[in-house]
Amino acid sequence: MRKVKRNISAEQLEMVAIVLKAISHPVRLEILEILEVEEPQSVSAIKEQLSVEVEQSMLSHHLIKLKDKGILVSQKEGKRILYRIKDRQILKIFDCMEKCSFI
């Protein structure tokens, strides 16, 4: 059996690890699913669509984590902060998950 060596640099592997760590929570993955359908959205609008009950403060924590890692961006509209996906390529992770035989 031949081993396949991918052409991915150490820096790219580091970035992938950072992104995977940032999205490695069910609520964060669901946030991405929600924003995939309609964006931008406020914290309260996202909270209403989550399949699990999450305190708004905890949801804000998840959103800030995704923003800090460059996955989401935000804009202020009056008193509300609206979130959207920075680069929709991140959504390909869902295609990978659907095709993955071990989940």
C-alpha positions, 0 to 999 in steps of 0.5 A: 500500500502506498502512502499519500503525502499531501502538499500541505505546509506546516503553516497551513496545517497550523491554520487548519488546526486553529479553525478545527479547534474553533468550530469543534463545538456543536453550538458553533457548528450549528451557528455556521449552519444557521448563518449558511441559510441567512446572514447577517443575523443578530445574537437573538435571531441566532438564539431563536434558531438553535436546536438547544437552549443556550444562554445568550451570554454563552452564545455571545461567547461562542460567536466571539470565539468564531470571530476571533479566529477569523471565521465570522465577522460582525457589524454594528447596527444600532444596539445590535451586532450582526454576524456573518461568515467571513469566508463561505469556504468554511461551509465545505466542512459540512460536505466532508462530515456528510461523506465521512463514514465514521460519524 
